[in-house]
Amino acid sequence: MLELVTPPAVAAISLTDAKGYLRITSTSENDLITRIVAAATGYVESALGRSLISTTWRERLEWFPISCISLQRCPLQSVESIKYYDTDGSEQTWSSDEYLVYTPHEIAGSVRLAADYIWPSVQTARPYPIAVEYIAGYGDAATDVPAALVQAVYMVVDHWYRYRGAFIGQTVNNPIDLAISALLHQQTTGAYP
């Protein structure tokens, strides 16, 4: 189970940049555009399982795995803490000396046991007795986000701004869907489809 702890301090694209992209000078729709930017960013992040800007997440687990904990959001910057309820029902913070954190840039980060350590025993009667708190994202600033992902957010913003209603009869081969899909695919595989 994944929980948002601390949202990004800045947006992947600013209101000013979004309005420039949309060629809007009026301030009358600032609130609408801000909401569309947030929703478009969420759409791109969900499609990729990534955080664009540094975001703190808490991932709850039912048990420790056999080999490693693969975290849902990437790129992983750091693991802040791993807490668990021991067999007596007391919350413990697991010492970072007992595990290793792997932070690959484009795939899910993971936590593995350090040499000569074992996973702690947890209270199995408690739902989700393990909580891994971590920071994921390309960085603290919008300029840290890859250009293709920023472009995908711009394209979704533009599409949702111009077509505010649901599309009835929209097909899979819609050019905007194909363009956004191509940008997102390039970020997951390193190549355009």
VEXDOBA-74258 format. One record per atom (N, C-alpha, C, O): y, x, z. Coordinates in steps of 0.1 Angstrom, whole numbers, plus 2048, in hexadecimal, padded with zeros to 3 digits. Layout:
<recs>
YXZ...
</recs>
This chain:
<recs>
7F480880080080080080C80980080D8128088158077F782180F7F582E8077FA8307FC7F783680E80284280880884E81180584D81D80685980B8018658127FF86B81580D86D80B81486E82181087582581D88482781B88C82182188783081189583380E8978327FF89283A7F88A08297FA8A28287EC8AA8347E78B083B7EF8AB8367DA8B38417D58C283F7D98C78347DA8C984A7DB8D784A7DF8E08467D38EB8417D58DB8497C78E38467BB8DA83F7B08CE8407B28E08397A78D883379C8D583D7918DC8477908CB83A7898C784377E8D28437748D484D76D8D98387728E583876A8F08307718ED8267788FC83577090782E77890B82277190882076591281977891880D77292281176692180B75C92A81C76893382075E92B82575192F82174692082C75391983174891282574191182473490C81B74990681074391080773B90D80373091C8067409267FE73992A80572C92D7FF72292B81372D92E81A72192381971692781770A91781971A90C81771190C80970B9098086FF9107FF7139107F170E91E7EF70791F7E47019277F87079347F670193C7EB7079427E270093C7EB7159437E071C94E7E772494C7F172B95A7E17239657E672B96A7DD7369707E273F9667D173596A7C773F9627C974C9577CF74C9687C57579617C676495A7B97699547B977395C7AF7619577A27659487A176794379876E9407AA7609327A976192C7B67699207B97679347BC7719307C87789237C578191A7CD7819247BA7889197B779190C7B47899017B978D90D7AD77E9017AB7758FC7B87708F07BA7709047C076B9007CD7658F97D67708EF7DD76D8FF7D677C8F97DE7878EB7D978A8E27E178C8E97CC78A8DC7C678C8D27C97818C67CD7838D77C97758CE7CC7698CA7DB7698BF7DE7678D47E476D8D07F276E8C57F47798BC7FC7768C77ED7848BD7EF78F8AF7EA78A8A57F078C8AF7DE7838A27D877E89C7E17738907E37738A57E676A8A07EF75F89A7FC7658908007608A080176F89B80E77588E80B77C88481377A88D7FF7838807FC7898757FA77F86A7FD7818797F477386F7F276886A7FF76385D80076287280876186E81675C86681D76685B82376386A81C77386382377E85581D77F84B82478185480F77F84780978183E80C77583280E77784380C76983B80F75D83481D75E82981F75983B82676583783476583083877382A84277483383077D82F83378B83783F79083184879784384078C84C84B79085984679685D83A79485F84F79E86C84C7A387685579B87386179988084F79588A85778D89286079689486C79489885A7A18A18617AA8998627B789185A7BB89C86D7BF89586F7CC8948627D489F85C7D788885E7D88868527DF87B8557EA87185C7E787D8507F687385280086984680186E83A80185D84980085283F80084984080C84784C81184383681083883681A82C83081482C82481082183881381583380D80B83181980883B81F80682581A7FC8228257EE82281F7EC81D8147E58288277D782A8227CE82482D7D18248397C281F8287B881A8317AF8258387AA8238427AE8308307A683B8357AA84882E7B08478247A68538347A885F82D79D86182279185E8257A086681679786780C78D87380E78F87B81778487480577B87F80678188C80278089680878988C7F778F8997F279E89A7F47A28A47FA7A68907EF7B48927F07BB8847F07B587A7EC7C78847F57CF8787F47D88797E87E18827E77D68707DE7DE8707D27E98667D47E685A7D77F586A7D48018617D780585A7CA80485F7BF80A84D7CC80C8447C18198487B98198457AD82384D7C082F8507B983185F7B682E8677BE8368627AA8398707A78478707A084C86579D84C87B79D8488897A284A88A7B18558877B683F88F7B78408927C684989E7C98478A97C385289C7D285B8A77D68558AD7E38548B97E58528A47ED84D8A97FA84689E8018498927FF83E8A280B83889881483F89A8218408A582784589082684E89183284589083F84789784883B88783E83288684A82587F84682587783C81B88184D80E87984D80B87585B80987D86480C86885D80986286A7FD8598697FA85485F7F68598747E98518757E784C8837EC85288C7DF8428847DA83D8917CD8428937C384088C7CC84A89E7BF8508A27B58468A77B883A8A87A984A8AA79E8418AE7A28398BB79C82F8BE7AB83F8C37B08388CF7BB82E8CD7BF8278D67C082E8C07CB8258BD7D982A8BF7E38238BF7DA8388C17E783E8C37EB8448B67E484A8AF7F88428B37FE8488A77FF8578A980585C8B37FB85E89F7FC86D89E80387189280286A88780A87C89280F88388780688F88380589888C80188F8777F88998738008A687180A8A68697FB8B18768028BE8748028C28667F78C285F80D8C686080E8CA8528068D78508048DB8448028DE85A7FA8EB8597EC8E78557E58F08507E88DB8567DA8D78537D88D18467CD8CE8427E38D083E7E18CB8307EB8D28277F48D882B7E78D181A7EF8D780F7F58CC8067EE8C28048018CE8028078C47F98098CA7EB80E8D57E98048C37E18058C77D38108BF7CC80F8B27CD8198C57C68258BE7C08268C17B18308C67AD81C8BD7A981D8BE79B8298B579682C8AB79C82F8B978B83C8B27878398A578084089B78382F8A477882E89877082288F77482088576D81A89377D80E88B78180F88979081888F79780788079580787C7A48058897AC7FC8917AA80D88A7B780B8947C08008917C97FB8857CA7FB89B7D17F08987DA7F18A07E77F88AA7E87E989C7F07E78A37FD7D98A67FE7D089E7FC7D68B38017C88B88027C78BF8107D18C48157BB8C08147B88C78217BB8D681F7B78DC8157C18DC8297C28EA82A7B48F082D7AC8E88337B28FC82A7A590282D7A190183C7AA9038457958FE83E78F8FD84C7948F18547938F18607998E784E79E8DB8557968CF84F7918CF8447968C485778F8B885379A8AD8557A48AE85C7978A184E7A089685079F89185E7958918647AA88C8647AA8868717A28798717A187286779C87687D79586987F7A085F8827A986188979E85387B7A884887D7A183C88379583A8827AA8338887A582688D7A381D8827AC81887C79681B87F7928138737958048747967FD86A7967FF8817987F18837A77ED87F7AA7E187D7B07F787F7BE7F487C7C07F486D7BB7FE8667C77EA8687CA7EB8597D37F68567DD7F885D7D07FD84B7D98088477DD8128527E98138557D48198587D78218647DE82F8607E28368697E08318537E583E84E7F283B8477F283283E7FD84384980984184280E84F83D81185884680F85083081585D82A82385A82682585181D82D86182C83A85F82783E86B81F83D87682384486881384787380985386F80185786480085887A7FA8648787F185F87B7E38588857E18628727DA85F8737CC86B8717C48748697C886C8787B98778767B087A8837A987688E7AD88288379E88588F79789089779E8928A379B8988917A78A28977AE8AC88D7B48AA8817B28B68927BA8C088A7C18CB8847B88D287B7BB8CC88A7AC8D78867A28D18807968C68837928D987778F8D58717838D287C7788CA87A76F8D98877798D889276F8CA8997708C78A07678C389677B8B689C77D8AB8957758A089A7738AE8897718A488076A8A388475C8AD88775589688575689488974889C87F73F89C8737418A28857358AA87D72B8A28717258A886672389687372288E86871C88D85C72688D85072188C85F73388B85473C89884D73E8998417408A385573E8B084F73F8B38467338B883B7348AE84B7278B084371B8A883671B8AC82B71789C83672189482A72389B82072C89B8147298A18257368A881C73F8B48167388B780A7398BC81E7308C78197288C280E71E8C880371D8B78107188B280770E8AD7FA7158B07EF70F8A77FA7208A37EE7278B07E772C8B17DA72B8BA7EE7318C77E87358CD7E072A8D17D572B8CE7E771E8D47E17128CC7D470E8D27CA70B8BF7D570E8B77CA70A8B97BE7138BB7B370F8B87C17208B97B672A8C77B072B8C97A572E8D17B97288DF7B47288E17AA71C8E779F71E8DC7AE7118DE7A67058D579A7048D97906FE8CA79B7098C07907088BC78C7178B379071C8C578371C8C478072B8B977672E8B577573A8B476F7248A976572789B76B72489A77671F89176372788476772488176671588775D70F87976F71087676E70286A76670085F76970586B75B6F985F7526F585B7576E88647576DE84F75A6E684A75F6D984D76E6D784B7726CB8517756E18537836DF84578A6DC83C7866E38457936D38387996D08387A76D58417AD6DA82B7AC6D58297BA6DA8307C46D18347CF6D68327C16C58387CA6BB8487C96BB84E7CD6B184E7C36C585C7C36C68617D16C685D7D96CD86B7D46BD8707E26BC8757E86C98737F46CB87C7E06D28817E66DE8757EA6E78757F46ED86B7E16E885F7E46F08587F16EA8547FA6F28577F26DD8517FE6D785980B6DA8538156DD86680A6DA86E8156DC86D81A6EB86C8266EE86E8106F486D81470285F81970585E82370C8558137008478177028468266FD83F82E70384C8296F184B8366EC8518416F584B84B6F885D83D6FB86384670485B84871185985371685683D71684E83E72284084672083C84E72883A84371482E84A71183085971082886171483B85D70A83E86B70983F87271683C87D71884486A72084687072D83887173583787973E82F86973182286973881887373180F87873881A87572481087E71D81688A71780F89371382388B71682A89671082C89570183089E6FA8288896FB8298876ED82C8796EA8298706F18338776DE8358696DA8298636D482186B6CE8268566D581A8506D08198516C081084D6BA
</recs>
